[in-house]
């Protein structure tokens, strides 16, 4: 089973930046596609971004395109989400997971953006 641990969230003001980290461990035999997801209060979990196994291809939700950048370090089994120009609507718990074959969700990391 792959274990996922997110970190890097916090309370920031609109326009600030944060970098989220996701550490994956346990039974990783290849480089899977990875993604970031978020769940705002009272809303469903939604897709934020994804990155290919090599890191060469990335995708973003329209709501974060141009502001967020996903990356990965396969030597560390880690994926990152650089979040710039944060908006109050970015407030959510952020989760990472494998794309296509998701494992159990981790605890997530809280991002709160004030006006």
KOLKEBA-351654 format. One record per residue (C-alpha): residue number from 1; x, y, z; residue in three letters. Coordinates in Angstrom, 2 decimals. Each point is the difference from the previous one (the first is absolute). Example, Ala and Ser with C-alpha at 12.3 -4.5 7.8 and 13.67 -1.06 7.14 Angstrom:
# KOLKEBA-351654
+-----+---------+---------+---------+------+
| pos |       u |       v |       w | code |
+-----+---------+---------+---------+------+
|   1 |   12.30 |   -4.50 |    7.80 |  ala |
|   2 |    1.37 |    3.44 |   -0.66 |  ser |
+-----+---------+---------+---------+------+
This chain:
# KOLKEBA-351654
+-----+---------+---------+---------+------+
| pos |       u |       v |       w | code |
+-----+---------+---------+---------+------+
|   1 |    0.00 |    0.00 |    0.00 |  unk |
|   2 |    1.23 |    3.48 |   -0.89 |  unk |
|   3 |   -0.10 |    2.48 |    2.85 |  unk |
|   4 |   -0.45 |    3.68 |   -0.79 |  unk |
|   5 |    0.97 |    2.84 |    2.30 |  unk |
|   6 |   -0.74 |    3.61 |   -0.93 |  unk |
|   7 |    1.61 |    3.03 |    1.60 |  unk |
|   8 |    0.68 |    3.68 |   -0.56 |  unk |
|   9 |   -3.43 |    1.53 |    0.49 |  unk |
|  10 |   -0.71 |    2.98 |    2.16 |  unk |
|  11 |   -1.90 |    3.24 |    0.49 |  unk |
|  12 |    0.99 |    2.71 |   -2.47 |  unk |
|  13 |   -1.38 |    3.17 |   -1.52 |  unk |
|  14 |   -1.22 |    0.41 |   -3.55 |  unk |
|  15 |    2.91 |    0.39 |   -2.37 |  unk |
|  16 |    2.37 |   -2.06 |    2.11 |  unk |
|  17 |    1.70 |   -3.24 |   -1.00 |  unk |
|  18 |    0.30 |   -3.47 |    1.47 |  unk |
|  19 |    1.73 |   -3.17 |   -1.06 |  unk |
|  20 |   -1.68 |   -3.27 |    0.85 |  unk |
|  21 |    1.89 |   -3.26 |    0.24 |  unk |
|  22 |   -1.20 |   -3.56 |   -0.34 |  unk |
|  23 |    2.14 |   -2.92 |    1.10 |  unk |
|  24 |   -0.91 |   -3.44 |   -1.28 |  unk |
|  25 |    1.31 |   -3.18 |    1.54 |  unk |
|  26 |   -0.63 |   -3.73 |   -0.05 |  unk |
|  27 |   -0.10 |   -2.42 |   -2.92 |  unk |
|  28 |    0.97 |    2.45 |   -2.70 |  unk |
|  29 |    1.46 |   -2.04 |   -2.85 |  unk |
|  30 |   -0.43 |    2.56 |   -2.74 |  unk |
|  31 |   -0.52 |    3.71 |   -0.50 |  unk |
|  32 |   -3.75 |    0.51 |    0.00 |  unk |
|  33 |   -1.88 |    3.01 |   -1.21 |  unk |
|  34 |   -0.72 |    2.22 |    2.98 |  unk |
|  35 |   -2.60 |    2.62 |    0.64 |  unk |
|  36 |   -1.12 |    2.65 |    2.44 |  unk |
|  37 |   -3.61 |    0.33 |    1.08 |  unk |
|  38 |   -1.78 |    2.30 |    2.40 |  unk |
|  39 |   -3.18 |    0.11 |    2.01 |  unk |
|  40 |   -1.45 |    3.30 |    1.13 |  unk |
|  41 |   -2.42 |    0.24 |    2.93 |  unk |
|  42 |   -3.39 |   -1.34 |   -1.00 |  unk |
|  43 |    1.19 |   -1.01 |   -3.47 |  unk |
|  44 |    1.09 |   -3.15 |   -1.77 |  unk |
|  45 |    3.62 |   -0.91 |   -0.54 |  unk |
|  46 |    1.20 |    1.37 |   -3.34 |  unk |
|  47 |    2.94 |   -0.43 |   -2.33 |  unk |
|  48 |    2.74 |    2.63 |    0.16 |  unk |
|  49 |    2.99 |   -1.27 |   -1.95 |  unk |
|  50 |    1.77 |   -3.11 |   -1.28 |  unk |
|  51 |    3.49 |   -0.91 |   -1.13 |  unk |
|  52 |    1.29 |   -2.87 |   -2.11 |  unk |
|  53 |    2.44 |   -2.61 |    1.23 |  unk |
|  54 |    2.97 |    1.78 |   -1.53 |  unk |
|  55 |   -1.22 |    3.44 |    0.96 |  unk |
|  56 |   -0.06 |    1.11 |   -3.60 |  unk |
|  57 |   -3.75 |    0.41 |   -0.32 |  unk |
|  58 |   -2.25 |    1.94 |    2.33 |  unk |
|  59 |   -3.66 |    0.95 |    0.16 |  unk |
|  60 |   -1.87 |    2.57 |    2.04 |  unk |
|  61 |   -3.55 |    0.85 |    0.86 |  unk |
|  62 |   -1.09 |    3.22 |   -1.67 |  unk |
|  63 |   -0.42 |    1.64 |    3.38 |  unk |
|  64 |    3.72 |   -0.31 |    0.82 |  unk |
|  65 |    1.60 |    0.12 |   -3.44 |  unk |
|  66 |    2.77 |    2.58 |   -0.14 |  unk |
|  67 |    0.24 |    0.24 |    3.78 |  unk |
|  68 |    0.89 |   -3.51 |    1.14 |  unk |
|  69 |    2.91 |   -2.18 |   -1.13 |  unk |
|  70 |    0.25 |   -3.72 |    0.65 |  unk |
|  71 |    3.35 |   -1.77 |    0.09 |  unk |
|  72 |    1.53 |   -3.21 |    1.27 |  unk |
|  73 |    3.25 |   -1.48 |    1.21 |  unk |
|  74 |   -0.01 |   -3.70 |   -0.72 |  unk |
|  75 |    3.18 |   -0.61 |    1.98 |  unk |
|  76 |   -1.93 |    1.12 |    3.07 |  unk |
|  77 |   -3.39 |   -1.44 |   -1.00 |  unk |
|  78 |   -1.38 |    3.48 |    0.44 |  unk |
|  79 |   -2.35 |    2.31 |   -1.85 |  unk |
|  80 |   -0.36 |    3.72 |    0.58 |  unk |
|  81 |   -2.49 |    2.73 |   -0.70 |  unk |
|  82 |    1.29 |    3.55 |   -0.18 |  unk |
|  83 |   -2.94 |    2.32 |    0.54 |  unk |
|  84 |    0.39 |    3.66 |   -0.88 |  unk |
|  85 |   -2.45 |    2.89 |    0.02 |  unk |
|  86 |   -2.24 |   -1.85 |    2.40 |  unk |
|  87 |   -3.65 |    0.98 |    0.16 |  unk |
|  88 |   -2.60 |   -0.52 |    2.73 |  unk |
|  89 |   -1.73 |   -2.52 |   -2.25 |  unk |
|  90 |    3.12 |   -2.16 |    0.19 |  unk |
|  91 |   -0.82 |   -0.69 |    3.64 |  unk |
|  92 |   -0.31 |   -3.76 |    0.36 |  unk |
|  93 |    1.63 |   -3.14 |    1.29 |  unk |
|  94 |    2.49 |   -1.13 |   -2.62 |  unk |
|  95 |    0.69 |   -3.66 |   -0.69 |  unk |
|  96 |    2.33 |   -1.90 |   -2.30 |  unk |
|  97 |   -0.58 |   -3.40 |   -1.53 |  unk |
|  98 |    0.93 |   -2.27 |   -2.87 |  unk |
|  99 |   -1.87 |    0.67 |   -3.20 |  unk |
| 100 |   -1.79 |   -2.92 |   -1.58 |  unk |
| 101 |    0.54 |   -2.34 |    2.91 |  unk |
| 102 |   -0.64 |    2.09 |    3.12 |  unk |
| 103 |    0.94 |   -1.25 |    3.42 |  unk |
| 104 |   -1.50 |    0.89 |    3.35 |  unk |
| 105 |   -0.15 |    3.74 |    0.60 |  unk |
| 106 |    2.43 |    1.54 |    2.44 |  unk |
| 107 |   -0.87 |    2.57 |    2.62 |  unk |
| 108 |    0.48 |    2.89 |   -2.40 |  unk |
| 109 |    1.40 |    3.41 |    0.82 |  unk |
| 110 |   -2.14 |    3.04 |    0.74 |  unk |
| 111 |    0.41 |    3.12 |   -2.10 |  unk |
| 112 |   -1.89 |    3.06 |    1.18 |  unk |
| 113 |    0.17 |    3.24 |   -1.97 |  unk |
| 114 |   -1.41 |    3.18 |    1.49 |  unk |
| 115 |   -0.94 |    3.15 |   -1.91 |  unk |
+-----+---------+---------+---------+------+
